[in-house]
């Protein structure tokens, strides 16, 4: 029998991912000898390494929250009802790019983008129709919106009130994470300072008015999509979280008054064990920082609650059915890691917005994991694995090193302004692409195991008529509303924006007058100017 050192291995070095941790051949108790029992604890106990709830999914399954939005509000409303009937347990709104950047559908810069990557929401009229037949007082809703988050939340509040819902009982999340937009996604229109004002106004408003609403979802997902490693996603996201907590403290708020409403949003890649370790490390990092750095006392202030989306970057246009396997592995990682809610991508999303069939398969993937796989029957099922525990420690250590470097630069905002975070992600992305090009990193169906003459799958097409329909709808609204009331409301927006009063109630009144996203954003542009990103590379 040959000794291990005499047996050839497939590669000289194995890593979790291209820039990830070097993996040893085998892990033993020696690799976890430095882990203190207090760093693990039990599920539901500080520092929450093993989960924030003692019963895990035995008490309640994660929320199955499929991200959806396309074309008009009518078509998106139908998709929501379809998903709800199919067993979805929470809603998640995808807005088209013009709404995300503060433009109406008839703005010249919106041409060709209306309804393409999300639903067109220009006014309260659109928001009302988006939720027609869906009782907002009884459902949980997540809205992926950042630069215009405060405006869209105001529309959601107004729509819910028109349905007769109690605003204090509304349940859901608004992403409201502007820092990651400057890092990785670029859907902003104001500079960092006024943008942070809107973020903290929203968080403060929710802490006092909407206690069941998550006022921010601090997102590592988009940084991971841009090429960040697992450790970078962990470190940079937590650093942004620190910046938001500090900004709220600078407003004079008590940490335990707002931190329980802070939530997070992460990606799930296909390397299952690295992702599980990442989520475990993130819980511990946040708990320790909130307790030791910010002196939080409320246990809910220490709990990292998070949504996961399987990673769109990993989906391939080639052999798209392979994406079903990728998404299943990524969803498995999210569940083994203890997420609170989950979106599973559709297999055709590298080609177009998903078809109904593809959406159903994505949702069924979650349901099969929940009800057939057995992985939800015990809490933290991989806890105690020598490899997983060692990897959890490594990701935590690497992530904390990034946070220490960001602290030296003066915090997340300063690090973004100096381009540090962007350059680190760009470097990791470049290394990954080199590995794919050289086949060091195999992507099945793309750089290996290819097939010729693949049949074209059926895809969902958004026709040009959608744009004309939405523009006509908007122009009709402008003719029929009370335009003097709109002008007065926009004047009030500018007045409050120039001062220090919380702006959310003013937004609510403006949207009730049927002022549009573009008009309210335009008022903010007049006060604060429009931001142009400096060169950082």
N, C-alpha and C positions, 0 to 999 in steps of 0.2 A: 504494500500500500504506500503510494508516494506521500511525502510530507507536504503540508500546505504550501511551503515556500518553493517546492519543486513543481507545483502544478501551474501551468500557464493560465493567465487571466485575459479576458477580452480586451482590456484597456490598461494602460499604465496607471491611470488615476480615475477614480469614480467620484462624481460630485452629484449633489442633489439636483442642481441645475448648472448652467455654464459657469456662473459666478458664485455658485453656492458653496456649501460646506463640503470639504473632502470627506468621503465616506470610507471608513475602515472596513476590512473584510468581515469582521465580526465584533460585536459589542458584548461586554461582560459587566459584572457588577463594579469592576474597577472604573468604568466610564461614568458611573453615577455616584461614586463614593463621595464626591464633594457636594452633592445635593442634600440640603437640610430638609428634615421632615416638615418644618414650618413653611418651606417654599412650595410644598405640594399641598399638604392639608387634605381635607375631604371636599367633595363638591359642595358648593354653597358656603364655604369657609374662606376667609382671607388667606392668601392673596388670590384666590379663585383660579389657580392654575388648572384645576380639574373641572371647572364649570361654575357658573354663578348660582345655579339652583341645585339644592340637594337631591332632588328627584330627577333632574335632567328631563329627558323626553318621556319618562314614565308617567310624569304628571300631565304634561302638555307637549304635543308635537310642535316643531318649529312652524312658523307661519309660511305657507306656500304662496309667495308673492311674485307673480309673473309680471315683469316689466312690459308694458304695452302702450302703444299710441302710434297712430298713423293717419294720414289723410285728414278727413273731417271729423268733427265731434260725433256725428251720427255713426260713422263706421267704427270709430273707437269704442263708442258706447255698446255697439253690438258685440265687439270682441270682448269687452269686459263681462257682459252678460253670458257670453259663451264660456269664458274661463270660469266664471262663478258657478255656472251650472255643471261644469266638468269637475268641480271640487276645489278650485282655488280658494284659499282662506284669507287673502288680503289683496288689495289693489296697489298697483304701482304705475304712475303716470310718466310716460315718455313725451316730452314736449319737443316740437320741431325747433330747429336752430334759430329762426327769427325771434321766437318767444324767449329763448334762452339768452339772446343778446339784446333784448329790449327794442325790437322792431316789430311793427305790425305787418300783416301779410301783404299789404299793398305798398310797402316801402320798396324803393328800387333795389336795395341790397337784399331783399327777401326773394327776389326773382329766381325761380328754379329750385327753391328750397322749401316751398310751402307744403307741409304735410309729408315731407320725404323721410325724415328720420324720427318723426314723432308727430303728435297731434297739434294742429294749429289752434292756439288759444289766444285770441286778441282781446276779448272783453268778457265781462261777467255773463253776457248772453251765451258765449261759448261754454263757459264753465258750468252754467246751469244745465245746458243741454248735454254736456259730457256725462253728467250724473243723473240724467232723466231715468226714473224708475229704480234708482239705487239709493237706499236711505243712508245718507251720510252720518246720521246719528248712530247707526248700527254697525258700520263697517270700519275697517282699518285701512288707511290710505297712505302711501308713500309718494312723494313728489320729488323727482330728480330735477332740481332747479336750483340755481345758485345766484347769479348776478341779479336776477329778477325774483328771487325767492320770496321776498317780503310782499311784492305785488301779487304774486300768484297765491300766497297764503291768504291775503286779504280777499281775493276772489273766492277761494274755497270757503272762508268764513261766511261771506255774504251769501253764497249759494246754499250753504248749510242752514243759515238763518231763514232763508226763503222756504226751505223744506220744513221748517219748524223745529230744527235740532237745537239742542242746548250747546253753545260753543264750548262751555267748560267741560263738556263730556266728549268732545271730538277726540278721536283716537288715530294717531298716525305719526308721520315724520315728514319734515321738509329738509332736503339736503343742506342748503344754506352754507356750503363750505367754499368760500371764495378763494382761500389760500391755494388750494390744489388747482384752481383754475389758472392762476399765474404760473404754476409749476408745469402742468401737463395738459390742460384741456383748452384753455384760452377762450372760454365763453364768458367774457367780462366786458364792461363798457366804462366803468368808473375806476379810478385809481384805488390803491390799497387802503388809504385812510378812510375815504367816504364809504368804501365797500365794507370795511370792518365796522363802521358806524351802523350800517344797515343790518349786518349780522347780529351785532349786540343788541340793537333795538328789538329785533325779532326774538332773540333769546330772552331778553328781559320781559317783553310782552307775554310770551308763552308761560314764563315762570309765574306770572301774576294772574293770567287770564285763562290759560289752556293747560292745566296741570297734567293731562294725560297725553299731551302732544310732545314728541321729541323735537326740540327746537333746532337741532343741528345733527347731521349725519356726517361725521368727519371721515373723509374718504381716502383710502389708500388704493382703491380699485383703479382709478384713472392713472395713477403713477405706475402701477404695475403694468397696465396696458401700454404705457409709454416705454416700458423696458426695465423698470426697477426690479431689483432682486427681492426675494422674500424679506431679507434683513433690512433693505432700504425701505420697502413698503412699511414695515413695522416701525422703524426709526423715524421716518419722515412723517408718517401719519400721527404718531404720538407727539412729535414735536409741534405739529400744527394744533393738536389738541391742547397742548400746554399754552400756546399762543392765545387760543380762544378763552381758556380759563383765566389767563392773566388779564385779557381785555375786559372780561366781565368783572373781575376783582377791581380793576382800575375804575370801573363805573361806581364802585362803592357797594357792590352786591356781596352777600355772604355766599361762600362756595356751595354750601349745602342747599341754597335756595334755587340754584340753577343746574348744578352738575348732574342730578338724577335724570334730567331731561336731555343730556348729551348722549348720543349714540354714534356708532361707527359703521363703516361700509368697506368691505374688503373683497379682493378677488380670490378665486380658487383656481390654481393651476393644476396640471395633470400629475405632478409628482405628489402622490397622496400623502406620504409620510412627512415630507417637508411642510406641506400646508397644515397638517394636523399640529405639528410642532409650532408653527407660526402662530396659530390661534391661541394655543396654550401660553406661549411666551407673551403675546400681546395682553392677555388678561392680567398676567402677573405684573407686567411693566406698568400698566395703567393703574392698577390697584396700589402699587408701591409709590408711584409718583403722586397720586392724589392724597394718599395718607401722609407721606413723609415730606413732600414739597409744598403741598397746599393745605395740609392739616384738616382735611375733610373728615367729618365725624359720621355722617349718615352712610351706612353700608351701601346704599344705592349710588352714592357718589363715587364709590370705589369700583363698581361693577362695570366692566366693559361689555356693553350689550351691542350686538352687531348683526348686520345683514350681510349676506354673501351673494355675489353673482358669479356664476361660472364664467371663465375668462374668454371674452370675445376674441382676443388676440390669438388664441390658440386654435380657433376654428379655421378650417381650410376650405377654399372653393373647390379644390381637387378632391374627388371621392367624398362628397359631403356627408354621406351616411356614416363615415368614420367618426364624424363629430358626435354621433349618439354615444359612442364609447367614451370619447374624451369627456363629454358633459357628465356622463354617469360617474366616472372616476372623480371628477372635480366635485360633484355633488356629494359623493361618498366622503371625500375629505372634509367638506364643510360640516357634514353631520357628525362625523367622528370627532371633529374639532369643537362641536358644541354651539353652532350658530343659533341665533334666535329667529331669523327668517332667511329665506333662500329663494333666489331666482335661478332657474335653469335655462340656459340658452337653447334656442332651436337649432337643429342641424343645418338649416339653410341660411343662417344669418351672415355667412361670409359672402353670400350672393345677393341677398335682398332682405327686406323686412319679411318676417316669417309668415308662412301660410297657416291656415287653421290646422291642417294635419300636423305640421311641424310643431306648432304650439302645444297641441294635445300630447304628442310624444314627450315633449319637454316636461309638461306637468305630470304625466304618468311616470316619468323617471323618479320624481320626488315621491310619488305615492307608492311606488314599488319599494323604494328604499324604506319608507316609513312603515309599510304594512307587511312586507314579505322578506326583507333581508335580515331582520333581527338586530341590526346595528343600533336601533333606538331603544333596545330593551335594558341596557345597563348604561350607567353614566361613565364617561371617559374610558371607553373600553380599551384604549391603547395605553392608558396610564400604567406606569411601571415597566414598560418596555425599555430595555437598556438603551436602544437606539433612539427611540422617541424622546426619552428624558434627556439624553445627552444633546440631541438636536434642539430641543426646547431651550436648554441652557445656552447653546451656541447662538441661536437666533436672538435670544434676549441680550446676550453680551454684545453681539455685533450691532443690534439696534440701539442699545444704550450708548455705544461709541459714537454713532451718528448724532444722537441727541446731545452728547457732550460737546461735539464739534459745533453744532448749531448754537448751543448756549454760548460758546466762545465768540461766535460771530454776532451775538446780540439777540438771538432768538430767530424763530422761523421767518418772520417778515423780513428781517435784515438779511438772512441767508438767501431768501428768494430774490431780494433786490440785488444782491451781489452775484446771483447766478449759481451759487454753490450747489443747491439741490438739483437744479436743472442739468448742470454739468455732470454730476454723479450719475444721474439717470441716463443721460446721453452716452456716457462711457459704458455703462452696463448694457445698454441697447446695442451699441456697436459691437461689443464682445459677443453678444448673443448672435447677431447677424453673421459675424465672421465664423462662428461655430456651425451655423446652419449651412453657410456657403461651402465650408470645408467638409461637411458631413460628420463633423465631430458630434453635432446634435442632429439626430435623425428625426425628421418629420414625415411620418408615414403618408405616402401618397404625394408628397411634395418633392423631397430630395432623395427619396428611396421608395421602393415598392410602388412605382408609378404604373399607370395603365394608359394605353392609347385609346383614342376615340371614345372618351367618356360620353354617355348620353346626357343631354341637358336636362336637369330637373325642372319641374314646374316651379315658377317663382311668382311672388306677389308683385304686381306692377302698379305704381302710382301714376296715373295719367295727368297730363297737363291741365285737363278740365277741372281737377281738384283746386288748383290755384285760382282759376277764374271764379269758381263757385265761392271760395272763401272771400275773395276780394269783393265780390258783389254783395255778399252777406254783410261785410264790414261797412261798405259804403251805404247800404240801406240803414244800418244801425245809426250811422252818423247823421243821416237825414232825419230820422224819426225821434232821436233822443232830445232832451232839453240841453242845447249846446251852451246856453248861458250858465246853467248849473255846472256843466263840465268845466267851463272856463274858470268859474269861481273855485271849484275843487282843485284844479291844477295850480291856481294862484296860491291856495293854502298849502299845497305840497311844496312849492318853492319856498314859501315863508318858513315852514317848519324845517325844511332841509337846511336852510341857512342858519338855523338856530340849534338848540340842543334838546328840544322836546322829542319824545318818542314818536317816530313817524308812522308807526303801524296803524293807529286809529285813523290817521288822515288818509292813508292808502285805502282803508276800508270804506270811508265815505266817498272817496274818488271813484272807486270801482262800482259802488252802488249808484253813482250818477252815470255809469257806463262810460267813464273815461277808459281808454284802452291801454294795454301794456306799453305800446309805443309812445303814447302821449304822456303817460306818467314817467316813463324812462326819459323822454325828451325834456321834461321839467327838471329832472335830476341832472341831466347833461348841462342844462343852462346854469345850474348852480355850481356844479363841481367840475365841469369840463369832461372831455372824453380821454380815456387813458390810451397811451400808445406804448407798447412793450419796448424797453430798451434792449439793445443787443448785448447778449451775455456770453456768447460762444466765441 
